[in-house]
Amino acid sequence: MATTVHEAPKLERRPTVSAGNGGFRDMVPAGGSPRTLQKYAPPPASTGIWVILAAIGMSFAALTSALIVRKGGATDWRHFTLPSILYLNTLVLLASSVALEVSRKRVASFMAAGRVGVANPARWLYLTLGLGFAFVAGQYVAWRQLNAQGLYLATNPASSFFYVFTAAHALHLIGGLGGLGRVIVKLNNQSLRRATLNATAHYWHFMDVLWMYLLLLLWMKL
């Protein structure tokens, strides 16, 4: 019985006048559709977000270990009550994740409709951005409340860990705010890719889960 061997599609480069990618478009099969190349495409660049999240997770795991070890042998550990505004901040952050998920669905519909006949979903992204800034502002209020009680970064180990954990999380969240701003700009410029939005959403939701973990940890240990 004769066996037919199918030759893999040959790839060629097509020149383009664009100077942003070395004068070539993405490689496509010779005489074929770009869909044929999907089997040979490399993993999407958005997978890099998981590397970033893993690195952040390991950093906070190291801080958690340091807290447990330091408290275990401390004679100067001074317990204090967490500022009540932290619980309100948690609700604000959860609401921002809900708004971001709504925006993801609206953006998908917006892009599927060719941006015609569907309202621009940027307002949901602006809502997420606003709630994120409100969370950071709430954290600042919490720090001010501790200052009013005479608790500063160097007052005792417990207050030191509180400031380190909350400040580190706030800095990472500010990075997420920058990512949201970039998504909004790209959406308004009609250059947003779904992978960019998904990577930003994964980062934001991770910050949400991380904060709930930190709140529980601080409540139990401080």
Number of C-alpha atoms within 10 A of each C-alpha: 3 4 5 6 6 6 6 7 14 12 13 12 13 12 11 12 10 10 8 9 10 10 12 14 14 10 14 19 16 14 10 12 10 12 11 13 16 10 7 9 10 8 8 8 10 15 11 11 16 13 11 11 15 10 12 17 15 11 12 16 12 11 15 17 11 13 21 11 11 15 17 10 9 11 9 10 15 13 12 14 9 16 15 10 14 16 14 13 21 17 12 20 26 19 17 26 21 15 19 24 18 15 23 20 11 18 24 14 16 17 17 11 11 9 14 10 8 14 12 17 20 18 13 21 23 18 16 26 22 14 22 26 18 16 23 20 14 19 19 15 15 20 20 15 16 19 12 10 10 9 18 17 16 11 11 14 19 24 20 15 21 21 18 13 19 19 16 14 20 21 12 15 22 15 14 21 20 14 20 23 15 15 21 21 14 15 19 12 9 11 10 17 12 15 13 17 23 15 17 22 20 16 19 25 19 17 22 19 13 15 21 16 12 17 18 10 13 19 12 8 14 18
